[in-house]
Every structure is written in C-alpha cells, then in structure tokens.
C-alpha cells in the first residue's frame, strides 16, 4: 500500500500527471459517449471536465500542478484550429459564392450573442468588468481572453464563460435547431460554430462533414470579427 501511495505522490507532482489525467479522462468520457449512442447530452468534453474536477478535488491536487502537464494538450489547440482550414479548402468554390452572406451572418450572429449576454447580465446587475468578460463568450477561448483584457474585463472569467457557452451549445444545439426545423448541414454547422465556437465545431464534425466545415468557418470568422469590432464597441461603451 505504501508503494502505491509513493507512486501517486510522484505522479501528482510530475507534469506526467496532468497530461495522463487529461487523456485518460477524455478516453473514458468518449467511450461512454459512444456506448450510449452518441447523444448530445453525453458530450465527452463535458464528461472530461467532470472527471478531472472530481479527481483534482478528491486528491487535493492544485490546478497549477495539473496544468503543468495539461499545457501540452493546450498547446495543440492552435494546430487543431489551423487543421479546420482543410475542409474549407475542399469547399472553396462553394464558399466563394456564399462569402458575403456568410460574413454578414457571422457579424449579426456575433452581435446578437454578445448583446444578449451583456443585456441579461446588466438586468441582473453584474459589474461592468464582468459584463465585459461576458461579451466575448462565443469566441474561441484564447481570442476571448485577449478581447476581455483589452476591454477591461477579466481574462480568466472570460475563459470560464467561453467554456460554459461551448458546452451548453454542444448539449442543446441539436434540439434547438431541430425545433427550428433547420435541416441543412451547412446551416446547422455554421450556427453551432457561430454560437459555441470550438466545442460546438468539434460536435459538428462528429455529426457531418459539411456541418464541421461550416462550423470551423464560423469559429474563424467570429475570432476575426470580434477581435476588431468588440474593442471598438467597448470604447463607445465607455
């Protein structure tokens, strides 16, 4: 028993712990997701978060110790986003025809997402710094954190809002789109990527190739538009 305890102490203090825990948690959550028939509510990202939170809490492992190893997975977010460009390249002729409409849709969708979130937060009496952290909730996390910082918000809080938004979108997006009778895969994917950024795009890719491609496009457009327009809007906001 003492040998097991010593092994755990070693792993918990090593960068290997964070990396291994992340991979094992996701594999377990994804296996459960597949076994249940891939329902949206059993999203493996949410399952991974729950498993990791439970492990860190039960073992009293500091988040910094965990992230020392998990950062290796975090670094791969950049290449993963870039890889979304390949499905778009395969559909480049189609995108050229729809380009202007897609930019307008992304602009209006991003504005609706940010304004509705800020309005609800304002009605609940949230602090200005919190509201400015809430505005970029539908933008991918690294960009949202930078936007929040430039607008006078809290980057860490913005990242939390982004995670909640992405998981919520991946969980209920299918049901909302079904209720609206939207069946075109490109439209469904674009809507999901527009509202739920990377987590929504990952879910769209699991469902259909066209949905995944358009979700990746929406994710990219939101990052570009929000990084330019939100700081300008924050100046007008005062």
N, C-alpha and C positions, 0 to 999 in steps of 0.2 A: 504494500500500500504506500509506503514511504517513497518507493521508486516512482510510482505513478504521480504522487504529489510533486516530486522533484522535476519530473518531466513536464508537468503542467506549468510550474514556475518558470522553467526555462522557455517554454513556448510562449507563455504570456508576456514575457519580457523581450521577445525577439520579433523582428519585423516579419518573420515567417508566420506568426500567429495571425496578424491582420489579413495577409494575403490568403492563407489557408482557410480561415474562417469565412471570408467573403466567397471564395469559390465553392466551399462545401455547402454554405447556406443557399447559394443560388442553385446549385445542382439539386439539392434536396427540394427546394421550392418548385423548381421546374419539373422535377419528376412527379411531384404531387399534382401540379398543374396539368400535365399530360394524362396522368392516371384518372383525373376527374373529368376528362373530356375537353380540356382547354377552355373552361368558362372564363369570361372576363373578370369575375369577382375573385378568382384564384390567381390573379396576376403574380408571376414569380418575383417581380421586383418588390411588390408589397410583402410577399412571403419572406423574402430575404431580409428585408428591413425588420420585420417582426422577430425572426430567428436571431439576427445579430443583436438587436436590442435586448432580447431575453438573455442571451449568452453574456453580453457585457454587464448587464445588471446583476445576474446571478453570481458572476465571478468577480464583481467589483473591479473590472478592468477599465482603466481610464481611456477615454476616447482617443487621446493623443497616442497612447501606446498602440491601440488598434490601428489608427490611421497611418502609423509609421510603416506598416506593411500594406495596408489597403491603398496607399497612394500609388502603388504600382498599377493597380486596376484603374485608378482615377486618371492616370496619365494616358491611358488608352482611349479615353473619351474623345480626344482630339482626332486620332486616326479613324475612329468609328464614325464620327460625323463626316469626315472627308470621304469615307467609303460610300456614303449615301449619294455621292455625285455620280457613281457609275450607273445606277438605274435611271437617273435623269439624262445622262448622255445617251442611253439607249432609246430614250423618248424625245430627243432634242427637236425633231421635226414637229411633233405634236405640241411641244411646249412653245415653240416659236409662234404657232398660230394662236395660242391661248395666252401668250405672255402678258399683254396689257391687262387682260381680265384677271389674271392671277395676282398681279401686283395690286390692283385695286381691291380685290377680295382680301388679300393679306393685310392691307392697310386698314380697311374697315373692320376686319375681324380683330386685329390687334388693338385698335382704338376702342372697340366695344368691350373687349376683355379688360383692358386697363381701366377705362372709365367706370364700368360697372363695379369692379372690385374696389376702386377708390371711393365711389359713391356709397357703397354698402358700409365700408369702413368708416367713412365720415358720419353716416347716420348713427353708427354705434359709438361715436365719439372717440375714435382712435387718434393717437398722437400723430402729428404731421410726419415725423420720422418713420413711423410705422406705415403710414399711407404711402409714402414714397418708396418704401421697401416692398409694398404690396403691388404697386403698379406694374412692375415687370414680371409678374407671376407666370405669364405664359411664354416667357422667353427662356431659352436653354440656360442652365444654371451659371456657367462661367460668365456669360454675357450679362445676365440679370444682375449678378453681384457687382459687376463693373458699373452698370447703369445706376443701380441703387446708390453706390458710393458717390458717383458724380452728381446725383440729385439730392444728396444729403440724407440718404437713408442708411440702413444698417445691412451691409452685405450678407452677414450670416443669417439674418432674418429673411432676407430676400431668397436665399437658397432654400430655407425651410418652406417658404410659400411656394416656390417652384416645385419642390418635391411633392407637396400636398396636391397641388394643381395637376401635376402629371399623373400621379397615381389615381386621383379622382376621375380624370379624363379617360384613362385606360380602363377603369372599372365600369363607368356608366356610359361611355361614349357610344357603344353599340346600341344600347337600349334607347338613348336619346335619338340617334339617327334613324333607328327602326321606327320609332314613334312618329318621326317627321316624314317617314316614307321616302327616305333618301337611299337609293339602292346602287347608284353609280359608284364604282370602287374608287375612281379618281376623286370624286367629290367627298366621299366619306374619309378617304385618307387625308386630303387637304384640310378638311375641317378638324380632324383629330390632331394633325401636326400643328395646325394653327393655334389650337386651344391648349394642347397638352404636351407640346414640344417633344423632347427626345423620348420620353417614356411612352407618349402616345404614338410616336413614329415607330418605336420598337413593336408595339402591339399591332399597328397597321401592317408591318412587314410580316408578322406571323400569320396574318389573315389572308392577304392577297398582294401580289407583286405590284399591281398598279396603285393600290392603296398605300403601300410602303413608299413607293417612289414619290407620290404626290405629298405624302406626309413629310418626307425629307425635304422637299422643296419648300413647303410651308414653314418648317422649322428654320430653314436658312433665311427665308425672306423675313420672318419675324425678327431674327437676330440682327439682320442688316437694318431694317426699318426702325426697330425700337432703339438701337444704339445711336441713331441720328435724331429721331423725332422726339423721343422721351426727354432727353436733356433739354431740348429746345422748349418743350411744353413745361418743364419744371421751372425754367426761367420766367416764363409768362405767369406761371402759378405763383411765383414769388417765394 
